[in-house]
Amino acid sequence: MNRPLAVSSLDSSLRATSREIYRSTKTYDHIEGLSCCFRQWRATHSHCRLVHGYALAFRFVFATYELDERNWCFDFGGLKPVKQWLKSMFDHTMLVAEDDPERARFEILHAEGLIDLRILPAVGCEATAKYVYDYVSDFVHEQTNGRVWLESTEVSEHGGNSAIYGR
């Protein structure tokens, strides 16, 4: 004879205080052509201290407690400005940390039209994930009046390396 399982008071109280979270993801894969160069000057023990490049990919995880009137977490059509920003930041650009001791040399190359320079607080996959997260998180909050939040941003250098940042 099958009897229904008893629900403990702990299970019941957890259910009463927890809320369902809906999640959706958006990916801009390596084929987007977001090819940029890095220089990680602090990686003195590694070839990453040299200028090197990747076709970056980005994956965003959005979350909400309430779906919109279309039953969506986030309208991906509203991400066109984010895609444009990603292109402006990472499409055929050179990323250099603001404290790079060779920054002035890169600025000269930029002024001479040899590179399209982007100076970031820090350079590397993890730092780039945080930088992009901060921008997109603000965008999503503004677009949805706080109904949706950005749970995480993943940046992939290639199929073998990625970093995830979230709050």
TORDREN-971324 format. One record per residue: residue number from 1; residue in one letter; x, y, z of N, C-alpha, C, CB in turn. Coordinates in steps of 0.05 Angstrom, whole numbers, plus 5000, padded with zeros to 4 digits. Glycine has a CB too. Layout:
residues N
R num residu n.c1 n.c2 n.c3 ca.c1 ca.c2 ca.c3 c.c1 c.c2 c.c3 cb.c1 cb.c2 cb.c3
R NUM      a    X    Y    Z     X     Y     Z    X    Y    Z     X     Y     Z
...
This chain:
residues 167
R num residu n.c1 n.c2 n.c3 ca.c1 ca.c2 ca.c3 c.c1 c.c2 c.c3 cb.c1 cb.c2 cb.c3
R   1      m 5017 4977 5000  5000  5000  5000 5018 5025 5000  4981  5000  5024
R   2      n 5013 5042 4981  5028  5067  4979 5015 5089 4996  5031  5077  4950
R   3      r 5030 5100 5014  5020  5122  5030 5035 5148 5022  5023  5116  5060
R   4      p 5022 5170 5023  5036  5195  5017 5058 5200 5038  5016  5219  5017
R   5      l 5080 5211 5028  5102  5217  5046 5095 5241 5063  5127  5223  5029
R   6      a 5103 5239 5088  5097  5261  5106 5117 5284 5100  5100  5252  5136
R   7      v 5107 5308 5102  5124  5331  5098 5132 5342 5126  5108  5354  5082
R   8      s 5157 5344 5130  5167  5353  5156 5161 5383 5159  5197  5348  5159
R   9      s 5160 5392 5183  5155  5421  5187 5177 5438 5176  5152  5426  5218
R  10      l 5202 5427 5175  5224  5442  5163 5220 5445 5134  5251  5427  5169
R  11      d 5213 5423 5120  5207  5424  5091 5185 5444 5085  5200  5397  5080
R  12      s 5164 5444 5102  5142  5461  5098 5150 5491 5102  5119  5454  5118
R  13      s 5166 5496 5122  5174  5524  5127 5193 5534 5105  5187  5527  5154
R  14      l 5210 5516 5094  5228  5524  5072 5212 5531 5048  5248  5502  5066
R  15      r 5192 5515 5042  5175  5520  5019 5160 5546 5022  5156  5497  5014
R  16      a 5151 5552 5046  5136  5576  5050 5153 5601 5047  5123  5575  5078
R  17      t 5179 5600 5053  5195  5624  5052 5211 5626 5026  5215  5624  5075
R  18      s 5214 5605 5011  5230  5606  4986 5212 5615 4963  5243  5579  4980
R  19      r 5224 5626 4943  5210  5635  4919 5221 5621 4895  5211  5666  4916
R  20      e 5204 5616 4876  5214  5604  4851 5230 5625 4837  5190  5595  4834
R  21      i 5252 5616 4824  5268  5633  4808 5268 5623 4780  5297  5636  4819
R  22      y 5261 5640 4761  5263  5633  4732 5290 5643 4722  5239  5646  4716
R  23      r 5302 5627 4705  5328  5635  4694 5327 5632 4663  5351  5618  4705
R  24      s 5341 5649 4650  5345  5646  4621 5374 5653 4615  5325  5663  4604
R  25      t 5384 5644 4592  5412  5649  4585 5413 5660 4557  5429  5624  4587
R  26      k 5433 5676 4552  5440  5687  4526 5469 5683 4521  5431  5717  4523
R  27      t 5476 5672 4498  5504  5667  4492 5512 5682 4466  5510  5637  4489
R  28      y 5534 5695 4466  5547  5705  4442 5572 5688 4439  5554  5736  4444
R  29      d 5571 5669 4420  5592  5649  4417 5617 5660 4403  5581  5625  4402
R  30      h 5637 5643 4402  5663  5651  4389 5659 5660 4360  5682  5627  4390
R  31      i 5638 5650 4347  5634  5657  4319 5624 5686 4315  5614  5638  4307
R  32      e 5618 5700 4337  5610  5728  4335 5632 5746 4324  5601  5738  4363
R  33      g 5657 5737 4326  5679  5753  4316 5689 5773 4336  5671  5766  4291
R  34      l 5685 5768 4362  5695  5787  4382 5724 5780 4388  5678  5785  4408
R  35      s 5741 5786 4368  5770  5779  4370 5785 5802 4381  5780  5770  4342
R  36      c 5798 5798 4403  5814  5820  4415 5840 5809 4426  5798  5834  4437
R  37      c 5858 5827 4431  5884  5820  4442 5886 5829 4471  5907  5833  4426
R  38      f 5901 5814 4486  5906  5819  4515 5936 5822 4519  5895  5797  4532
R  39      r 5943 5836 4540  5970  5835  4551 5966 5834 4581  5988  5859  4542
R  40      q 5975 5813 4593  5973  5810  4622 6001 5813 4634  5961  5782  4630
R  41      w 6008 5838 4638  6036  5845  4644 6045 5832 4671  6039  5875  4646
R  42      r 6026 5826 4689  6034  5815  4715 6040 5785 4713  6011  5819  4734
R  43      a 6034 5772 4690  6040  5744  4687 6069 5740 4678  6020  5731  4666
R  44      t 6088 5748 4694  6116  5748  4687 6127 5720 4683  6132  5763  4708
R  45      h 6114 5700 4695  6123  5672  4693 6112 5658 4668  6115  5657  4718
R  46      s 6095 5672 4652  6080  5659  4632 6081 5674 4605  6051  5656  4640
R  47      h 6075 5660 4584  6073  5673  4558 6049 5692 4556  6072  5652  4535
R  48      c 6031 5691 4576  6008  5710  4576 6017 5739 4580  5989  5702  4598
R  49      r 6042 5743 4588  6053  5770  4591 6056 5783 4563  6079  5770  4606
R  50      l 6057 5767 4542  6060  5776  4515 6032 5783 4503  6074  5755  4497
R  51      v 6032 5799 4483  6007  5805  4469 5997 5779 4456  6011  5828  4447
R  52      h 5972 5773 4461  5960  5749  4450 5931 5753 4447  5966  5723  4468
R  53      g 5918 5737 4430  5890  5743  4424 5872 5719 4426  5888  5754  4397
R  54      y 5846 5726 4428  5824  5706  4429 5800 5716 4415  5818  5699  4459
R  55      a 5784 5698 4405  5756  5704  4396 5739 5698 4420  5748  5687  4370
R  56      l 5732 5718 4435  5717  5715  4460 5688 5706 4456  5718  5740  4476
R  57      a 5678 5691 4475  5650  5684  4477 5639 5693 4504  5645  5653  4472
R  58      f 5614 5701 4505  5601  5710  4529 5575 5695 4534  5596  5741  4528
R  59      r 5570 5688 4559  5545  5675  4566 5535 5689 4591  5550  5644  4572
R  60      f 5510 5698 4589  5496  5712  4610 5474 5695 4621  5486  5739  4600
R  61      v 5471 5695 4648  5449  5681  4661 5432 5703 4675  5459  5660  4682
R  62      f 5407 5705 4666  5388  5724  4677 5369 5710 4696  5372  5738  4654
R  63      a 5360 5724 4716  5341  5711  4735 5320 5731 4744  5357  5701  4760
R  64      t 5297 5720 4751  5274  5736  4760 5256 5719 4777  5259  5748  4736
R  65      y 5241 5732 4794  5219  5718  4809 5193 5719 4793  5215  5731  4836
R  66      e 5191 5738 4775  5166  5742  4760 5171 5744 4730  5151  5767  4770
R  67      l 5157 5729 4715  5159  5731  4686 5144 5756 4676  5148  5705  4672
R  68      d 5151 5766 4652  5137  5789  4642 5111 5780 4629  5155  5804  4621
R  69      e 5097 5799 4616  5071  5793  4605 5072 5773 4583  5059  5819  4594
R  70      r 5095 5767 4571  5098  5747  4550 5108 5720 4562  5118  5756  4529
R  71      n 5110 5719 4589  5121  5696  4603 5150 5692 4598  5105  5671  4596
R  72      w 5165 5714 4596  5194  5713  4591 5208 5724 4616  5202  5729  4566
R  73      c 5231 5713 4621  5249  5725  4641 5259 5752 4631  5272  5705  4648
R  74      f 5272 5751 4607  5283  5775  4595 5280 5774 4565  5313  5779  4603
R  75      d 5272 5796 4553  5268  5797  4524 5295 5800 4511  5249  5821  4516
R  76      f 5305 5779 4498  5332  5779  4486 5334 5800 4464  5338  5752  4475
R  77      g 5311 5807 4452  5312  5828  4431 5321 5855 4443  5284  5832  4419
R  78      g 5318 5858 4469  5327  5882  4483 5357 5883 4487  5313  5885  4509
R  79      l 5371 5862 4480  5400  5861  4484 5416 5873 4461  5409  5833  4489
R  80      k 5403 5884 4441  5418  5895  4418 5439 5916 4427  5399  5909  4399
R  81      p 5433 5934 4446  5453  5952  4456 5477 5938 4470  5441  5973  4475
R  82      v 5472 5916 4483  5493  5901  4496 5511 5889 4475  5481  5879  4515
R  83      k 5499 5877 4454  5515  5865  4433 5532 5886 4419  5497  5851  4412
R  84      q 5521 5910 4415  5536  5931  4403 5559 5940 4421  5518  5955  4397
R  85      w 5554 5942 4447  5575  5949  4466 5597 5928 4466  5563  5952  4494
R  86      l 5589 5902 4466  5610  5881  4465 5627 5884 4440  5596  5853  4465
R  87      k 5615 5890 4417  5630  5894  4393 5649 5918 4396  5612  5898  4369
R  88      s 5639 5939 4407  5656  5963  4410 5680 5958 4429  5640  5987  4420
R  89      m 5675 5941 4449  5696  5935  4468 5716 5913 4460  5684  5928  4494
R  90      f 5706 5893 4445  5722  5869  4441 5725 5860 4412  5709  5847  4456
R  91      d 5716 5876 4393  5719  5868  4365 5744 5882 4353  5694  5875  4349
R  92      h 5765 5867 4349  5790  5878  4338 5802 5900 4355  5786  5888  4310
R  93      t 5802 5895 4381  5813  5915  4400 5836 5903 4416  5791  5924  4419
R  94      m 5850 5920 4429  5873  5913  4447 5866 5921 4475  5899  5926  4437
R  95      l 5865 5901 4494  5859  5907  4521 5884 5908 4538  5840  5885  4533
R  96      v 5887 5930 4553  5910  5935  4569 5900 5945 4597  5930  5956  4556
R  97      a 5913 5935 4618  5905  5944  4645 5914 5973 4649  5918  5925  4666
R  98      e 5899 5987 4665  5905  6015  4670 5932 6019 4684  5883  6028  4686
R  99      d 5941 5998 4698  5967  6000  4711 5990 5987 4696  5965  5989  4739
R 100      d 5985 5980 4671  6007  5967  4655 6030 5987 4652  5996  5959  4627
R 101      p 6054 5979 4659  6077  5997  4657 6084 6005 4629  6101  5984  4669
R 102      e 6073 5991 4609  6077  5998  4581 6053 6012 4569  6084  5973  4565
R 103      r 6035 6021 4585  6011  6034  4575 6016 6057 4556  5994  6044  4599
R 104      a 6036 6073 4562  6042  6096  4545 6049 6087 4517  6065  6113  4557
R 105      r 6064 6065 4514  6071  6054  4488 6046 6046 4472  6091  6031  4491
R 106      f 6028 6033 4486  6003  6024  4473 5986 6049 4465  5986  6006  4491
R 107      e 5987 6070 4481  5972  6094  4474 5984 6107 4449  5972  6114  4497
R 108      i 6010 6105 4446  6023  6116  4421 6014 6100 4397  6054  6115  4424
R 109      l 6014 6073 4400  6005  6056  4378 5976 6062 4370  6008  6026  4386
R 110      h 5960 6068 4390  5932  6075  4386 5930 6102 4371  5916  6076  4412
R 111      a 5946 6121 4380  5945  6148  4367 5955 6146 4338  5963  6167  4383
R 112      e 5973 6127 4333  5983  6124  4306 5965 6106 4288  6011  6112  4307
R 113      g 5943 6097 4299  5924  6081  4284 5932 6052 4280  5920  6093  4257
R 114      l 5950 6042 4297  5960  6014  4294 5944 5995 4312  5989  6012  4301
R 115      i 5931 6004 4332  5914  5987  4349 5890 6004 4358  5929  5976  4374
R 116      d 5868 5990 4365  5844  6002  4376 5844 5995 4406  5818  5992  4361
R 117      l 5854 6013 4422  5861  6008  4450 5836 6011 4468  5882  6027  4459
R 118      r 5834 5992 4487  5815  5994  4509 5830 5990 4535  5792  5972  4506
R 119      i 5828 6010 4552  5842  6008  4578 5822 6000 4599  5856  6036  4585
R 120      l 5827 5978 4612  5808  5967  4632 5821 5968 4660  5800  5938  4625
R 121      p 5806 5966 4681  5817  5966  4707 5838 5943 4711  5796  5964  4728
R 122      a 5832 5920 4699  5850  5897  4700 5844 5880 4675  5845  5880  4726
R 123      v 5864 5864 4668  5861  5847  4644 5864 5818 4652  5882  5855  4622
R 124      g 5849 5802 4638  5849  5773  4643 5820 5763 4641  5861  5765  4670
R 125      c 5816 5738 4638  5789  5727  4634 5771 5734 4658  5791  5697  4630
R 126      e 5781 5730 4682  5765  5735  4706 5758 5765 4708  5780  5726  4731
R 127      a 5778 5782 4704  5774  5811  4706 5755 5820 4684  5800  5826  4704
R 128      t 5757 5808 4660  5739  5815  4638 5711 5807 4645  5749  5802  4612
R 129      a 5707 5783 4657  5681  5774  4665 5668 5794 4684  5682  5746  4677
R 130      k 5683 5804 4703  5672  5823  4722 5666 5850 4709  5692  5828  4745
R 131      y 5683 5859 4691  5679  5884  4677 5653 5883 4661  5703  5890  4659
R 132      v 5649 5861 4646  5625  5858  4629 5601 5854 4647  5629  5834  4610
R 133      y 5603 5839 4668  5581  5835  4687 5571 5862 4698  5590  5816  4710
R 134      d 5589 5879 4706  5581  5904  4718 5565 5921 4698  5606  5920  4727
R 135      y 5574 5921 4673  5561  5937  4652 5533 5925 4646  5577  5938  4626
R 136      v 5532 5899 4641  5507  5886  4633 5487 5885 4656  5512  5858  4623
R 137      s 5497 5882 4681  5480  5882  4704 5465 5908 4707  5496  5876  4729
R 138      d 5479 5930 4704  5467  5957  4705 5446 5960 4683  5488  5979  4703
R 139      f 5453 5951 4659  5435  5953  4636 5409 5937 4641  5449  5942  4610
R 140      v 5411 5913 4650  5388  5896  4655 5370 5908 4677  5397  5867  4663
R 141      h 5383 5917 4698  5368  5929  4720 5352 5953 4710  5387  5938  4743
R 142      e 5364 5970 4694  5351  5993  4683 5328 5986 4664  5371  6011  4669
R 143      q 5333 5966 4647  5313  5958  4627 5288 5945 4639  5325  5940  4607
R 144      t 5292 5932 4662  5270  5917  4674 5260 5929 4700  5278  5889  4679
R 145      n 5269 5953 4707  5262  5965  4732 5267 5947 4756  5232  5974  4732
R 146      g 5288 5932 4754  5296  5914  4776 5282 5887 4777  5292  5928  4801
R 147      r 5264 5882 4759  5250  5856  4759 5269 5833 4753  5227  5856  4739
R 148      v 5289 5838 4736  5308  5817  4728 5335 5826 4738  5308  5813  4697
R 149      w 5351 5806 4746  5379  5812  4753 5397 5793 4737  5384  5808  4783
R 150      l 5422 5802 4733  5442  5786  4720 5455 5769 4742  5463  5803  4705
R 151      e 5452 5743 4739  5462  5725  4759 5492 5720 4755  5447  5698  4758
R 152      s 5500 5716 4730  5529  5712  4724 5535 5718 4695  5536  5683  4731
R 153      t 5561 5723 4691  5572  5727  4665 5596 5708 4662  5581  5756  4660
R 154      e 5596 5693 4640  5618  5675  4634 5632 5685 4609  5609  5646  4630
R 155      v 5659 5688 4611  5675  5695  4588 5693 5672 4581  5692  5721  4594
R 156      s 5692 5663 4555  5708  5641  4546 5729 5652 4526  5691  5619  4533
R 157      e 5754 5645 4532  5775  5651  4513 5775 5632 4489  5803  5651  4527
R 158      h 5769 5607 4495  5766  5586  4475 5752 5563 4489  5794  5576  4463
R 159      g 5749 5540 4476  5734  5518  4487 5746 5507 4513  5733  5496  4467
R 160      g 5771 5512 4519  5783  5501  4543 5785 5520 4567  5809  5492  4536
R 161      n 5782 5546 4563  5786  5565  4585 5762 5584 4586  5812  5581  4581
R 162      s 5752 5587 4610  5732  5608  4615 5733 5617 4644  5703  5597  4608
R 163      a 5720 5639 4650  5717  5649  4677 5689 5659 4680  5738  5672  4683
R 164      i 5679 5655 4705  5651  5664  4711 5652 5683 4734  5633  5639  4718
R 165      y 5636 5705 4731  5634  5724  4753 5604 5728 4758  5648  5751  4746
R 166      g 5596 5730 4783  5569  5736  4791 5567 5744 4820  5551  5711  4786
R 167      r 5545 5755 4826  5541  5764  4854 5516 5750 4866  5537  5794  4856
